[in-house]
Amino acid sequence: MQPQTNSELKQEFEKVVDLLIQIESAREAISSRLKDIKSEYGIEIPVARRVANVMRKNSRAEEEEKWNEFNELLDSVT
C-alpha cells in the first residue's frame, strides 16, 4: 500500500472506532434507562426493552399477531 492509502485507511478505521464507541455509550445509556424504568415503574427490563423496540419499529400489529398465534397454540394444548 502507498503511504497516502495507509493514511486514508487509518482515517476510515478511526471513524469506525468512533462509531463503535458511540454504540457502546448508547447501549450503556439504554441499560441505565431500562433500570430506571424498572425501579420507578416496576416493569421488568425485558418487557420494557420489547415495548421500546415495538415502538421504534412501529410493529405493534406484528407483535399482536405473534401473541395471537401464541395464545391459539396455548389454548390448543391446555
C-alpha positions in Angstrom: 0.0 0.0 0.0 1.1 3.5 -0.6 1.6 5.9 2.3 -1.4 8.0 1.2 -3.6 4.9 1.1 -2.4 3.9 4.6 -3.3 7.3 5.9 -6.7 7.3 4.3 -7.3 3.7 5.5 -6.3 4.7 9.1 -8.7 7.6 9.0 -11.5 5.3 7.9 -10.7 2.9 10.8 -10.6 5.8 13.2 -14.2 6.7 12.1 -15.3 3.1 12.6 -13.7 3.2 16.1 -15.5 6.4 16.9 -18.8 4.9 15.8 -18.2 1.8 17.9 -17.6 4.0 21.0 -20.9 5.8 20.3 -22.7 2.4 20.1 -21.2 1.3 23.4 -22.2 4.6 25.0 -25.7 4.3 23.7 -26.0 0.7 24.9 -24.9 1.8 28.4 -27.4 4.7 28.3 -30.2 2.3 27.2 -29.4 -0.1 30.0 -29.4 2.7 32.5 -32.8 4.0 31.3 -34.3 0.5 31.4 -33.0 0.1 35.0 -34.7 3.4 35.9 -38.0 2.2 34.3 -37.8 -1.0 36.3 -37.1 0.8 39.6 -39.6 3.6 39.1 -42.5 1.6 37.4 -41.8 -2.0 38.3 -41.7 -3.1 34.7 -39.2 -5.9 34.0 -36.3 -4.9 31.8 -37.0 -7.5 29.0 -40.6 -6.2 28.8 -39.6 -2.6 28.7 -37.0 -3.3 26.1 -39.6 -5.1 24.0 -42.0 -2.3 24.2 -39.3 0.2 23.2 -38.4 -2.0 20.2 -42.0 -2.3 19.1 -42.4 1.5 19.4 -39.2 2.0 17.4 -40.1 -0.4 14.6 -43.8 0.6 14.7 -44.6 -3.1 14.6 -47.5 -3.4 17.1 -49.6 -5.3 14.6 -46.8 -7.8 14.0 -46.4 -8.3 17.8 -50.1 -8.7 18.3 -50.2 -11.4 15.5 -47.4 -13.3 17.3 -49.3 -13.0 20.5 -52.5 -14.3 18.9 -50.6 -17.3 17.4 -49.1 -18.0 20.9 -52.5 -17.8 22.6 -54.1 -20.1 19.9 -51.3 -22.7 20.4 -51.5 -22.4 24.2 -55.3 -22.8 24.0 -55.0 -25.9 21.8 -52.8 -27.7 24.3 -54.4 -26.7 27.6 
